[in-house]
Amino acid sequence: MLKDKRYIEANQKIANGKITRFQQLFKAIPKNIVFRDMRYYRPHFINKEFDMERLILRDIIILSDLFEITFEKMFLLIDNQRVEDKQI
């Protein structure tokens, strides 16, 4: 299966600092594409409001592989989103 080219574009935006939070990833590539590529069902991905607290380690690893970034970078995007959500 060919990888969607938007993963590469998102990776470049992360490297350039244009994507700094987790939810911004889904502006670069739709959630349904990411879910399909993850190849397994996770109920917290289905809701419009993404439940950050229900992410598991496996999700983060798969997502970092899909976007071709390090686990640490994906974790940082998730943490940045968590911090922003708490401020709202």
URSULJO-V227484 format. One record per backbone hydrogen bond with DSSP energy under -0.5 kcal/mol. CO is the residue of the C=O (numbers start at 0). NH is the residue of the N-H. If there is no record, write none. Layout:
# URSULJO-V227484
[[CO	NH] [CO	NH]]
This chain:
# URSULJO-V227484
[[3	6] [3	7] [4	8] [5	9] [6	10] [7	11] [8	12] [9	13] [10	14] [11	15] [12	17] [12	18] [13	16] [17	19] [20	23] [20	24] [21	24] [22	25] [23	26] [23	27] [24	27] [24	28] [29	32] [29	33] [30	34] [31	35] [32	36] [33	37] [34	38] [34	39] [35	38] [41	44] [42	45] [42	46] [43	50] [47	49] [49	51] [50	53] [51	54] [55	58] [55	59] [56	60] [57	61] [58	62] [59	63] [60	64] [61	65] [62	66] [63	67] [63	68] [64	67] [69	73] [70	74] [71	75] [72	76] [73	77] [74	78] [75	79] [76	21] [76	80] [77	81] [78	82] [79	83] [80	84] [81	85] [82	86] [83	87]]
